[in-house]
Amino acid sequence: MQEEFLHYLWVNKKIPFTQLKTHLNQSLEINHFGQYLQNAGPDIFNAQISINQQKWAGNIEIHIKSSDWYVHNHEKDANYDNVILHVVWENDSPIYRKDNSEIPTLELKNYVSLADINKYQSLIASKSWINCENHIAETDNFVWNNWLESLFLNRLERKSEIIDKRLQETNNNWEAVFFEMLAKNFGLNTNGDCFLQLAQSIPYAIIRKESFNTEALEALFFGKLNLLRDDLEDEYYFKLKNNWDFLQLKYNIKEEFGLQPQFFKLRPDNFPTIRLSQLIQLISSKQNLFSQILLADSYSDIKKMLQSETSEYWKSHYSFSKKSKAKNKVLTSEFIDLLIINTVMPIKFSYVKSQGKLNIEALISLLEAMPSEKNSIMDKFSEFNVKATNAFQSQSLLELKNEYCNKNKCLKCAVALQLLKN
């Protein structure tokens, strides 16, 4: 038995309204089930009950065993002084308030139907991938679509937390924070943290001042990443190294740096040298990119804005001094889509929210115009007849899998709640 199941029973009124008895055999009526706020303090706020026809208003605490009251030290917490009823699965110990009066207890195991227990146990029984994999495709369309929208909003809220934190630290410098998020996502999973640290280690005012000079930015970024320390017989490398020495003195930039860029096991087109050059070309060729992104509402317009390629040197190199067959190393369509999902959407969400102009439908429409992401999670959902046809759906499904299914939060999931109800 899990406490979350008891919360589900109470919130969904899966216990009878009448013929209830407290542990002291007093008659108990639930006049109002209260509010399930999931904050610190009692589980249920502002409930109304009647015990032996005397009405009480206050809070309710829910536990597996009544003795959990003392395990959690509620007797020492003033937030629990107004508890009028202790709802438990098993009453194994009397519970007292600070004034030594006993708190009425409702033992649920005497009132919950076997059918509800069986449904719950069937739902949480171990499956090969997710608990409801055999029934998820049966979810009502109205419930499903509303749940996808909630999942998408939850995902944006989580992704925007790092943005909101950095805005506080940078005195609401939106352009600087946008560049940091852009840099992080250019680094993908392998070099994302390294690129973010790089972006934060150089004052954005310097980056903006030098943004018209791509060689200066490459010298800044490669120098800061300790990629210009060797003595190589390469004209461009030597040029960047001299430029880095000058810029380091000019702006008093410290040489120490923490994370180092990784090349190991990366496809050459994902080498940090290539991705940084593409990032530099993007911010150099698209001045005021953040402002343009905010004004753009269509997928096609944003995609055009994010098109970029490497500088001339990196068209025939993947690393310094080692020449390769020349080719235009442009950002692929799939890579730009990742930038839109992981950078553009969270920053637009944070900005419109800060302006009090949140329009979630517009953000959903933007992602509905994008193709679905292709990954193992989408493939697995497809096996259970849940198919993502656009990026809005794939983002929502990722949130469902990672934040609910993987964490067994079934009783907070609209799909599971409907399956239990049916």
Secondary structure per residue as TSV (DSSP state, phi and psi in degrees):
chain	resnum	aa	ss	phi	psi
A	1	M	-	360.0	137.4
A	2	Q	-	-118.0	145.8
A	3	E	H	-60.6	-32.5
A	4	E	H	-60.0	-34.3
A	5	F	H	-66.2	-38.1
A	6	L	H	-65.7	-38.5
A	7	H	H	-59.9	-43.7
A	8	Y	H	-59.5	-45.4
A	9	L	H	-59.9	-42.3
A	10	W	H	-71.3	-50.2
A	11	V	H	-62.1	-36.8
A	12	N	T	-95.1	11.9
A	13	K	T	54.3	46.6
A	14	K	-	-88.9	20.3
A	15	I	S	-125.3	153.9
A	16	P	-	-67.7	150.2
A	17	F	S	-81.7	-21.3
A	18	T	S	-126.8	170.7
A	19	Q	S	61.9	27.7
A	20	L	E	-89.8	152.3
A	21	K	E	-133.9	142.5
A	22	T	-	-77.6	175.4
A	23	H	T	-65.6	-17.0
A	24	L	T	-96.9	15.1
A	25	N	S	65.9	26.9
A	26	Q	-	-88.6	145.0
A	27	S	E	-67.4	140.4
A	28	L	E	-134.3	129.4
A	29	E	E	-123.5	138.3
A	30	I	E	-97.3	104.4
A	31	N	E	-83.0	-34.2
A	32	H	E	-150.1	124.4
A	33	F	-	-73.3	-9.4
A	34	G	-	81.8	-171.5
A	35	Q	E	-111.8	131.0
A	36	Y	E	-96.0	94.2
A	37	L	-	-93.7	-18.9
A	38	Q	-	57.4	32.6
A	39	N	S	-103.6	-177.7
A	40	A	S	-64.1	143.7
A	41	G	S	106.0	-166.5
A	42	P	-	-56.9	154.6
A	43	D	S	-70.3	-38.4
A	44	I	E	-121.8	129.6
A	45	F	E	-109.8	149.1
A	46	N	E	56.5	44.7
A	47	A	E	-85.8	162.4
A	48	Q	E	-134.0	126.0
A	49	I	E	-134.2	166.2
A	50	S	E	-128.1	126.9
A	51	I	E	-118.2	116.1
A	52	N	T	52.0	45.0
A	53	Q	T	69.6	1.2
A	54	Q	E	-93.8	127.5
A	55	K	E	-83.6	140.8
A	56	W	E	-132.1	143.9
A	57	A	E	-129.0	132.4
A	58	G	E	167.8	-149.5
A	59	N	E	-108.9	161.0
A	60	I	E	-128.8	136.6
A	61	E	E	-112.6	141.2
A	62	I	E	-120.1	131.6
A	63	H	E	-141.9	163.3
A	64	I	E	-69.7	-51.6
A	65	K	E	-118.5	147.1
A	66	S	T	-63.4	-30.5
A	67	S	T	-66.2	-14.8
A	68	D	H	-61.9	-20.6
A	69	W	H	-56.0	-43.3
A	70	Y	H	-82.5	-30.4
A	71	V	H	-60.1	-37.9
A	72	H	T	-91.0	5.0
A	73	N	T	60.2	33.5
A	74	H	G	-66.8	-25.4
A	75	E	G	-65.8	-16.1
A	76	K	G	-101.6	-1.8
A	77	D	-	-106.7	120.4
A	78	A	G	-63.5	-20.6
A	79	N	G	-63.7	-17.3
A	80	Y	G	-105.0	9.5
A	81	D	T	-66.5	-26.3
A	82	N	T	-99.9	22.9
A	83	V	E	-75.5	124.1
A	84	I	E	-102.9	-13.5
A	85	L	E	-154.2	135.2
A	86	H	E	-106.7	114.1
A	87	V	E	-100.2	121.5
A	88	V	E	-135.9	162.6
A	89	W	E	-81.7	-40.0
A	90	E	E	-133.8	125.8
A	91	N	-	-91.6	99.0
A	92	D	-	-109.6	0.1
A	93	S	S	-165.3	137.9
A	94	P	-	-69.1	146.7
A	95	I	-	-120.1	135.9
A	96	Y	B	-123.4	147.5
A	97	R	-	-78.7	178.0
A	98	K	T	-63.0	-29.1
A	99	D	T	-87.3	12.2
A	100	N	S	72.2	9.8
A	101	S	-	-81.8	140.9
A	102	E	B	-80.2	137.6
A	103	I	-	-84.7	126.9
A	104	P	-	-58.5	140.5
A	105	T	E	-125.1	135.6
A	106	L	E	-109.2	118.9
A	107	E	E	-93.4	109.0
A	108	L	G	-72.0	-26.3
A	109	K	G	-62.1	-16.7
A	110	N	G	-82.9	-10.4
A	111	Y	T	-125.3	-13.8
A	112	V	S	-82.2	135.2
A	113	S	-	-72.2	148.2
A	114	L	H	-62.5	-32.6
A	115	A	H	-62.2	-43.3
A	116	D	H	-64.8	-40.1
A	117	I	H	-64.8	-43.3
A	118	N	H	-64.1	-40.3
A	119	K	H	-61.0	-45.9
A	120	Y	H	-63.1	-46.9
A	121	Q	H	-65.0	-34.7
A	122	S	H	-66.3	-37.8
A	123	L	H	-66.5	-44.2
A	124	I	H	-88.4	-2.6
A	125	A	S	-60.0	141.7
A	126	S	-	-59.0	127.5
A	127	K	-	-116.0	175.7
A	128	S	S	-73.6	-26.4
A	129	W	S	-137.3	-61.9
A	130	I	-	-131.3	156.9
A	131	N	T	-61.5	-37.5
A	132	C	T	-103.6	24.9
A	133	E	T	-58.4	-29.1
A	134	N	T	-82.9	-9.0
A	135	H	T	-131.5	-5.7
A	136	I	G	-59.3	-33.2
A	137	A	G	-69.8	-12.0
A	138	E	G	-85.3	-2.1
A	139	T	S	-60.9	135.6
A	140	D	-	-56.3	137.2
A	141	N	H	-58.7	-40.8
A	142	F	H	-64.4	-45.7
A	143	V	H	-62.9	-44.7
A	144	W	H	-61.4	-49.1
A	145	N	H	-65.5	-39.4
A	146	N	H	-67.0	-36.0
A	147	W	H	-69.2	-39.9
A	148	L	H	-59.4	-41.5
A	149	E	H	-64.7	-41.2
A	150	S	H	-64.9	-41.1
A	151	L	H	-62.1	-42.9
A	152	F	H	-63.0	-42.4
A	153	L	H	-65.1	-41.3
A	154	N	H	-60.1	-41.0
A	155	R	H	-64.9	-43.3
A	156	L	H	-64.1	-39.7
A	157	E	H	-60.6	-43.9
A	158	R	H	-66.1	-43.9
A	159	K	H	-67.1	-28.7
A	160	S	H	-81.3	-10.0
A	161	E	H	-60.9	-43.9
A	162	I	H	-66.3	-32.7
A	163	I	H	-67.1	-47.8
A	164	D	H	-62.0	-38.2
A	165	K	H	-65.1	-45.0
A	166	R	H	-67.3	-32.0
A	167	L	H	-62.5	-40.0
A	168	Q	H	-63.9	-38.7
A	169	E	H	-76.4	-21.1
A	170	T	T	-109.9	15.1
A	171	N	T	57.7	46.6
A	172	N	S	58.9	42.5
A	173	N	-	-87.3	88.9
A	174	W	H	-62.0	-41.4
A	175	E	H	-64.2	-40.3
A	176	A	H	-64.8	-44.6
A	177	V	H	-67.0	-39.2
A	178	F	H	-60.8	-43.0
A	179	F	H	-63.1	-40.7
A	180	E	H	-61.2	-45.1
A	181	M	H	-66.7	-37.2
A	182	L	H	-62.9	-45.4
A	183	A	H	-61.5	-44.9
A	184	K	H	-57.1	-44.3
A	185	N	H	-80.5	-18.7
A	186	F	H	-67.6	-27.7
A	187	G	T	-82.3	-7.5
A	188	L	H	54.1	-160.0
A	189	N	H	-67.6	-38.4
A	190	T	H	-71.7	-46.1
A	191	N	H	-115.4	12.4
A	192	G	H	-58.9	-49.1
A	193	D	H	-65.9	-37.6
A	194	C	H	-63.7	-45.2
A	195	F	H	-66.7	-36.4
A	196	L	H	-64.7	-44.6
A	197	Q	H	-62.1	-39.0
A	198	L	H	-60.2	-48.9
A	199	A	H	-61.7	-34.9
A	200	Q	H	-82.9	-15.2
A	201	S	H	-86.1	-14.5
A	202	I	S	-114.0	121.4
A	203	P	-	-50.9	133.6
A	204	Y	H	-62.7	-27.4
A	205	A	H	-60.1	-35.7
A	206	I	H	-69.4	-44.8
A	207	I	H	-60.2	-42.7
A	208	R	H	-67.9	-39.1
A	209	K	H	-64.2	-36.3
A	210	E	T	-94.5	4.8
A	211	S	T	-67.4	-15.2
A	212	F	T	-84.0	-6.9
A	213	N	-	-121.5	98.2
A	214	T	H	-65.3	-33.7
A	215	E	H	-66.1	-36.8
A	216	A	H	-64.8	-41.0
A	217	L	H	-67.9	-39.8
A	218	E	H	-63.5	-38.9
A	219	A	H	-63.6	-42.6
A	220	L	H	-61.4	-50.7
A	221	F	H	-71.5	-47.4
A	222	F	H	-67.9	-35.7
A	223	G	H	-66.4	-43.6
A	224	K	H	-64.4	-30.9
A	225	L	T	-85.4	9.1
A	226	N	T	61.7	32.5
A	227	L	-	-96.9	5.4
A	228	L	S	-122.2	36.2
A	229	R	-	-98.2	-17.9
A	230	D	S	-85.7	167.4
A	231	D	-	-104.2	95.4
A	232	L	-	-110.2	144.3
A	233	E	-	-86.9	76.1
A	234	D	-	-144.8	121.4
A	235	E	H	-61.3	-45.6
A	236	Y	H	-68.4	-40.1
A	237	Y	H	-59.6	-45.4
A	238	F	H	-63.0	-37.4
A	239	K	H	-65.5	-45.1
A	240	L	H	-65.1	-38.6
A	241	K	H	-63.3	-44.0
A	242	N	H	-64.3	-39.9
A	243	N	H	-64.1	-41.1
A	244	W	H	-62.5	-43.8
A	245	D	H	-59.4	-41.4
A	246	F	H	-67.1	-48.0
A	247	L	H	-66.4	-34.3
A	248	Q	H	-63.2	-40.6
A	249	L	H	-72.8	-42.3
A	250	K	H	-59.0	-43.6
A	251	Y	H	-106.3	5.1
A	252	N	T	54.3	52.7
A	253	I	-	-88.4	128.9
A	254	K	-	-74.3	142.6
A	255	E	-	-83.1	-24.5
A	256	E	-	-62.1	140.0
A	257	F	-	-148.8	145.7
A	258	G	S	-84.1	-86.7
A	259	L	S	-67.2	144.7
A	260	Q	-	-111.8	143.2
A	261	P	-	-65.6	143.4
A	262	Q	-	-106.4	134.9
A	263	F	-	-109.5	-23.4
A	264	F	T	-61.7	133.1
A	265	K	T	64.4	13.5
A	266	L	-	-94.3	143.9
A	267	R	-	-63.7	144.0
A	268	P	G	-52.7	-36.4
A	269	D	G	-68.7	-13.6
A	270	N	G	-101.9	6.2
A	271	F	-	-55.5	142.9
A	272	P	H	-58.1	-30.6
A	273	T	H	-62.3	-42.8
A	274	I	H	-70.1	-47.4
A	275	R	H	-65.0	-38.4
A	276	L	H	-67.3	-39.9
A	277	S	H	-63.7	-40.2
A	278	Q	H	-64.9	-40.1
A	279	L	H	-63.0	-44.2
A	280	I	H	-63.6	-43.8
A	281	Q	H	-62.1	-35.9
A	282	L	H	-64.8	-50.4
A	283	I	H	-74.5	-20.7
A	284	S	H	-78.9	-39.2
A	285	S	H	-84.9	-20.0
A	286	K	S	-120.0	78.1
A	287	Q	T	-64.7	145.6
A	288	N	T	57.6	41.4
A	289	L	H	-61.4	-38.0
A	290	F	H	-60.4	-45.2
A	291	S	H	-63.3	-39.3
A	292	Q	H	-66.0	-39.5
A	293	I	H	-62.9	-40.4
A	294	L	H	-62.6	-37.3
A	295	L	H	-78.9	-21.4
A	296	A	-	-81.5	132.7
A	297	D	-	-113.5	-18.3
A	298	S	S	-100.4	149.2
A	299	Y	H	-58.6	-44.2
A	300	S	H	-64.3	-39.9
A	301	D	H	-66.0	-44.5
A	302	I	H	-65.8	-38.4
A	303	K	H	-63.2	-39.7
A	304	K	H	-64.0	-39.7
A	305	M	H	-63.5	-29.5
A	306	L	T	-94.9	3.5
A	307	Q	-	-68.1	136.8
A	308	S	-	-160.5	165.7
A	309	E	B	-146.7	177.4
A	310	T	-	-78.6	169.1
A	311	S	-	-71.3	171.4
A	312	E	T	-58.9	-42.8
A	313	Y	G	-57.8	-42.8
A	314	W	G	-79.8	-3.6
A	315	K	G	-69.9	-23.9
A	316	S	S	-121.3	17.8
A	317	H	E	-143.5	151.7
A	318	Y	E	-114.5	-25.8
A	319	S	E	-142.3	164.7
A	320	F	T	-62.9	141.0
A	321	S	T	72.0	-8.4
A	322	K	E	-106.9	101.9
A	323	K	E	-78.5	143.3
A	324	S	-	-131.0	174.8
A	325	K	-	-61.7	129.9
A	326	A	-	-70.1	137.5
A	327	K	-	-159.0	155.9
A	328	N	-	-77.4	115.5
A	329	K	-	-98.2	85.2
A	330	V	B	-94.5	158.7
A	331	L	-	-67.5	129.8
A	332	T	-	-73.5	162.3
A	333	S	H	-59.6	-41.0
A	334	E	H	-64.7	-39.2
A	335	F	H	-67.1	-41.4
A	336	I	H	-63.5	-38.1
A	337	D	H	-60.2	-40.0
A	338	L	H	-63.3	-38.3
A	339	L	H	-64.2	-39.0
A	340	I	I	-65.6	-45.3
A	341	I	I	-67.3	-45.2
A	342	N	I	-95.7	-15.8
A	343	T	I	-117.6	-56.0
A	344	V	I	-66.1	-47.9
A	345	M	H	-62.3	-49.8
A	346	P	H	-62.0	-38.8
A	347	I	H	-70.8	-37.8
A	348	K	H	-65.3	-41.0
A	349	F	H	-61.4	-47.8
A	350	S	H	-62.2	-40.1
A	351	Y	H	-68.7	-50.8
A	352	V	H	-66.0	-32.2
A	353	K	H	-65.3	-40.4
A	354	S	H	-67.1	-25.8
A	355	Q	T	-90.5	-0.4
A	356	G	T	69.9	27.3
A	357	K	-	-124.1	34.5
A	358	L	-	-63.9	124.9
A	359	N	-	-129.3	87.8
A	360	I	H	-64.6	-29.4
A	361	E	H	-63.9	-36.9
A	362	A	H	-66.7	-38.6
A	363	L	H	-68.3	-38.6
A	364	I	H	-64.7	-43.0
A	365	S	H	-60.2	-37.7
A	366	L	H	-62.0	-45.6
A	367	L	H	-74.8	-26.0
A	368	E	H	-66.9	-21.3
A	369	A	T	-82.3	-8.8
A	370	M	S	-97.8	148.9
A	371	P	-	-67.8	154.1
A	372	S	-	-64.7	148.5
A	373	E	-	-68.5	150.9
A	374	K	-	-113.0	111.7
A	375	N	S	-156.5	176.5
A	376	S	H	-64.6	-31.0
A	377	I	H	-68.3	-42.4
A	378	M	H	-64.6	-38.8
A	379	D	H	-62.2	-40.2
A	380	K	H	-70.3	-42.3
A	381	F	H	-59.4	-38.2
A	382	S	H	-61.7	-32.9
A	383	E	H	-62.3	-25.2
A	384	F	T	-104.5	26.8
A	385	N	T	62.1	29.7
A	386	V	-	-116.4	104.3
A	387	K	-	-113.0	132.0
A	388	A	-	-92.6	123.3
A	389	T	-	-102.9	-7.7
A	390	N	S	-151.1	173.6
A	391	A	H	-69.6	-28.9
A	392	F	H	-61.2	-46.2
A	393	Q	H	-68.2	-40.6
A	394	S	H	-67.3	-37.5
A	395	Q	H	-65.2	-40.2
A	396	S	H	-66.1	-39.2
A	397	L	H	-68.6	-35.6
A	398	L	H	-62.2	-41.1
A	399	E	H	-64.5	-42.8
A	400	L	H	-60.1	-48.8
A	401	K	I	-66.1	-49.7
A	402	N	I	-77.0	-36.2
A	403	E	I	-100.9	-14.5
A	404	Y	I	-121.3	-59.3
A	405	C	I	-61.7	-49.3
A	406	N	T	-64.4	-26.3
A	407	K	T	-101.6	8.8
A	408	N	T	54.1	38.6
A	409	K	-	-90.2	47.7
A	410	C	G	-59.4	-39.9
A	411	L	G	-78.9	3.6
A	412	K	G	-114.4	9.5
A	413	C	-	-106.6	130.9
A	414	A	H	-63.0	-32.2
A	415	V	H	-64.7	-51.7
A	416	A	H	-63.1	-39.2
A	417	L	H	-63.6	-38.3
A	418	Q	H	-70.2	-38.8
A	419	L	H	-62.2	-40.7
A	420	L	H	-65.5	-38.8
A	421	K	H	-65.4	-36.5
A	422	N	-	-80.0	360.0
